[in-house]
Amino acid sequence: MPSTDPAITSGVATFEHWYDFTEGGPVHRALLPFPSTAPAPFEVARWSVAPNTSNDLDVHRSREVWIIVSGTGTVTFADRTDVLRAGDVVAFDSTVPHRIRNDGPEPLLAVSVYWLQAGD
């Protein structure tokens, strides 16, 4: 029987280095505390983009939400561009290419939440 102890199935996410953008900065992925027998359908990552650089153009099978923690940037997705600032949230449906360019003088910091597809 799965544990219902909230100390085991809930808690602070632990981040580890995942990869680096070509020019923008590092990406860290969180290991969520949910049991492997009942994994969450989503994961989280935190990342940064240095001033006057962009993250890598990204497109994947999962839906994704970005939460901008600090900084300012111009996000490009599908055929749109918008300016994002700290506190803004943007969502991308699956297969929509997306990227952000840091237009400000400080690093742009963001958190991503993305929904895993079967087999990912």
C-alpha positions in Angstrom: 0.0 0.0 0.0 1.5 3.4 -1.0 2.5 5.7 1.8 0.3 8.6 2.8 2.9 10.1 5.0 3.0 13.8 3.9 6.7 13.9 5.0 7.5 11.4 2.3 5.2 12.4 -0.5 5.5 16.2 -0.1 8.3 18.6 0.4 10.8 21.0 -1.0 11.9 20.2 -4.6 15.6 19.4 -5.0 17.2 21.0 -8.1 20.2 19.5 -10.0 22.1 20.8 -13.0 20.4 19.5 -16.2 22.1 21.3 -19.1 23.3 24.7 -20.3 21.8 26.9 -23.0 24.2 27.6 -25.9 24.6 31.2 -24.8 22.0 32.0 -22.2 22.9 30.2 -19.0 22.3 27.0 -16.9 19.1 25.0 -16.6 18.4 23.1 -13.4 15.6 20.4 -13.1 13.8 19.6 -9.9 13.4 16.1 -8.5 9.9 16.1 -7.1 9.2 14.2 -3.9 6.4 12.1 -5.3 6.7 8.3 -5.1 7.8 6.5 -8.3 4.6 4.4 -8.1 2.5 7.5 -8.5 4.6 10.2 -10.3 3.3 13.7 -10.9 2.4 14.4 -14.6 4.6 17.4 -14.6 8.2 18.5 -13.7 9.8 21.8 -13.0 13.0 23.5 -14.0 14.6 26.8 -13.1 16.9 28.7 -15.5 18.6 31.9 -16.4 19.4 33.9 -19.5 22.3 36.3 -19.4 21.8 40.0 -20.5 21.8 40.4 -24.3 21.5 36.7 -25.0 18.7 34.2 -25.7 17.8 30.7 -24.5 17.9 28.0 -27.1 14.8 27.8 -29.4 12.8 25.0 -27.8 10.0 22.8 -29.1 8.7 19.6 -27.6 5.8 17.3 -27.1 4.8 18.7 -23.6 2.9 21.8 -22.7 4.9 24.3 -20.7 4.4 27.3 -18.5 7.1 29.9 -17.8 7.0 32.0 -14.6 9.4 35.0 -14.8 11.0 35.5 -11.4 13.2 38.5 -12.3 14.5 40.4 -15.3 12.9 41.5 -18.6 12.8 39.8 -22.0 11.1 39.5 -25.3 9.5 36.1 -25.8 8.9 34.8 -29.3 6.5 31.9 -29.9 4.6 30.8 -33.0 4.2 34.1 -34.9 4.1 36.4 -31.8 6.4 38.4 -29.6 5.6 39.9 -26.2 7.7 41.6 -23.5 7.8 39.7 -20.2 8.8 41.1 -16.8 9.1 39.7 -13.3 5.7 38.2 -12.2 4.6 37.5 -15.8 3.5 34.0 -16.8 3.4 32.6 -20.4 2.1 29.2 -21.6 3.0 27.2 -24.6 1.0 24.4 -26.1 2.9 21.3 -27.3 4.9 21.6 -30.5 5.0 25.5 -30.4 8.6 26.8 -30.8 9.5 29.3 -28.1 12.5 31.4 -27.0 13.2 34.5 -24.9 15.8 37.2 -25.3 17.0 39.0 -22.2 16.7 42.7 -23.0 17.6 43.9 -19.6 20.9 44.6 -17.7 20.4 41.8 -15.2 20.1 38.0 -15.6 16.5 36.9 -16.5 15.5 34.2 -14.0 12.5 31.9 -14.7 10.8 28.7 -13.5 9.2 26.3 -16.0 6.5 23.8 -15.3 6.0 21.2 -18.0 3.6 18.3 -18.5 5.2 15.0 -19.3 3.9 12.8 -22.1 3.9 9.0 -21.9 7.3 7.8 -22.8 9.2 11.1 -22.2 
